[in-house]
């Protein structure tokens, strides 16, 4: 049976201030707790490793893309303090992409939330994808893609790799406020509910949603959830 794993690392983590690192870590841990509750029927388990690395697993392939986008848009929406008055390139990369993330759909031999064990083909695939693309030890970095799909079925790989690439481009252009609206929409909230939660006009929420490309994102996520196996 296929499961979903997600491996992700925070872009430009070493360039962030200590206060920002702690803030991001606290917020991600809370998000993972919220996702554990939201996707409890899918056996969701998520954890942070070594401060800047995230691992998640579910016993169903269905919500892998949605969960990846929830992680990405949520972290992009966080307000961070600048390390320097003039932002360096690495900080700009964080604001643009937030995290590098890989979703793998493949079997898992072990998913034990109580003992914190994720083992099997899926976690190896997503972990390798992130490791192969990491830029943490490089003095000069060039980021072309930050979202990856991993599957051994060639047709699925080609179809969803294209979708992931397009979504990556769309979300990289989103502002923090737009990312926040996308995050809440991915959770299933409508614009009236988001307006009330964020204390903003519904017309403003609608503008952020349209500018962020929500229609294309929603169609892509729905297509993924209908066709992934």
PAZA-167957 format. One line per field, with one value per residue (C-alpha): x, z negated, y negated; residue number from 1. Coordinates in steps of 0.001 Angstrom, whole numbers, plus 500000, padded with zeros to 6 digits. Each point is the difference from the previous one (the first is absolute). Layout:
REM residues N
px	c(X,...)
pz	c(Z,...)
py	c(Y,...)
num	c(NUM,...)
This chain:
REM residues 229
px	c(500000,501327,500531,501141,503158,501124,503571,500831,502761,499874,501764,502767,499523,503524,499432,497049,500359,499828,496675,498585,501215,498285,496808,499899,500695,497230,497493,500887,499623,496558,499078,501075,497865,497016,500542,500150,496523,498653,501302,499678,498024,502921,502434,501914,503311,502371,503211,502883,503538,503157,498132,499570,498804,496399,498708,496347,498207,496431,498585,498098,501310,497002,500974,503716,499883,497557,502151,503147,498294,498715,503571,501387,497350,499918,503760,500007,497338,502147,501434,503751,502417,502828,503516,501382,498578,500640,498730,502481,499125,499450,497346,498244,500000,498326,497283,499443,500005,500019,500673,501218,497529,499648,496897,500445,497233,501245,499724,501197,501108,499568,497999,500024,498960,500431,503654,500680,501019,499537,501643,499602,500293,497897,502075,503228,498700,498880,503086,502364,498232,500614,503562,500874,498697,501271,502038,500872,503727,500398,501373,498084,496475,497678,496440,498013,497438,498877,497149,500574,497822,501431,498388,501235,497101,501260,496603,499164,503481,499744,496451,500464,503553,498602,497242,502468,502274,497167,498753,503551,500192,496601,500658,503513,498420,497569,500423,499755,496391,499028,501661,498001,496738,501079,500837,496554,498270,501971,498644,496501,498995,497918,500695,497398,501567,503503,498884,498661,503089,502508,497876,500220,497368,498648,500806,503640,500029,498516,502676,502785,498465,499719,503470,501490,498466,497640,497800,502963,501256,496586,499554,503473,499420,496590,501478,502781,497616,497739,502715,502806,500222)
pz	c(500000,500912,497314,500160,498527,500032,499457,499833,498938,499199,502616,498794,496414,498915,501197,497649,496575,496923,499002,503457,499894,496666,501207,503167,498086,497475,502746,502087,496990,499347,503663,499940,496895,501755,503073,497782,498796,503427,501669,497073,502106,502444,497154,500518,498200,500283,498279,500172,500185,499289,499947,503726,501379,500041,500509,500338,500857,500592,500714,503011,503159,500387,498059,500728,502290,497815,496941,501834,501048,496473,498720,502708,499871,496204,499660,502789,498085,496855,499357,499399,498789,502287,499036,501736,501071,503610,500498,501385,502816,497702,497970,503219,501008,496704,500517,503542,499457,496205,500314,502483,499923,501504,500010,500560,500654,499326,497363,496399,497958,496670,498917,496214,498553,496389,500488,502653,502709,503734,502149,503537,503646,499865,497345,501760,503266,498580,497807,502916,502140,497378,499295,503701,500293,496752,500212,496310,500484,503169,500014,503147,500368,502976,499343,503003,498396,496432,500411,501076,500563,499677,501348,501872,502496,502967,501055,496505,499612,503218,499369,496439,500407,502493,497610,497132,502146,501021,496420,498876,502434,498972,496267,500269,501255,497073,497238,496333,499787,503137,498629,496790,501972,502058,496822,498518,503274,500160,496525,501468,498774,502247,500552,497479,497292,500922,499925,496483,498799,501421,499269,503605,502539,502010,503174,498885,499425,503461,501557,498238,501087,503656,500119,498461,502683,497716,502828,501642,496653,499020,503341,499737,496464,500883,503059,497884,497323,502621,501997,497588,499070)
py	c(500000,496567,497387,496396,498564,496392,498880,496302,497668,496300,497910,497642,501195,499052,496417,499495,498410,502231,498427,500706,503607,500570,498324,502105,503212,499265,499222,503053,502295,498518,500447,503641,500505,498401,502185,503093,499128,499045,503164,502390,502500,500112,500701,496734,499716,497057,498972,497549,501352,497975,496703,499455,503354,501217,503537,500997,503226,501156,503429,498633,498295,497688,496883,499832,496973,498076,500632,498912,496777,499422,500227,497739,497276,499972,499517,497390,498057,499694,496556,500115,497390,498971,500951,496936,496674,500966,503539,502481,502385,502958,498179,499063,503676,500880,497394,501198,503761,500637,503726,502576,502894,503491,502195,503725,502521,503524,502753,499625,502978,498182,496952,499993,496651,501079,500959,497374,502468,499426,502659,501232,499100,496832,498203,500991,498539,496644,499716,500651,497405,497316,501095,499894,496434,498485,496799,499636,500665,497968,496463,499066,501277,500166,501117,501176,502305,500585,502502,503597,503050,503519,503166,503053,500052,497993,498630,498769,498549,497993,498778,498858,498747,497494,498931,499610,497857,497680,499660,499277,497083,498621,500119,498581,496758,499715,497451,500913,498763,501895,503140,499643,499921,503014,501902,499381,500894,503257,500743,499709,496541,497726,496302,498853,502185,498834,496365,500462,501855,497507,496913,498841,499035,502915,498054,499853,503757,500513,497781,501915,503300,498992,498451,503147,502231,501904,501324,501751,501289,501367,501770,501536,501266,501428,501744,501493,501255,501574,501788,500879,503687)
num	c(1,2,3,4,5,6,7,8,9,10,11,12,13,14,15,16,17,18,19,20,21,22,23,24,25,26,27,28,29,30,31,32,33,34,35,36,37,38,39,40,41,42,43,44,45,46,47,48,49,50,51,52,53,54,55,56,57,58,59,60,61,62,63,64,65,66,67,68,69,70,71,72,73,74,75,76,77,78,79,80,81,82,83,84,85,86,87,88,89,90,91,92,93,94,95,96,97,98,99,100,101,102,103,104,105,106,107,108,109,110,111,112,113,114,115,116,117,118,119,120,121,122,123,124,125,126,127,128,129,130,131,132,133,134,135,136,137,138,139,140,141,142,143,144,145,146,147,148,149,150,151,152,153,154,155,156,157,158,159,160,161,162,163,164,165,166,167,168,169,170,171,172,173,174,175,176,177,178,179,180,181,182,183,184,185,186,187,188,189,190,191,192,193,194,195,196,197,198,199,200,201,202,203,204,205,206,207,208,209,210,211,212,213,214,215,216,217,218,219,220,221,222,223,224,225,226,227,228,229)
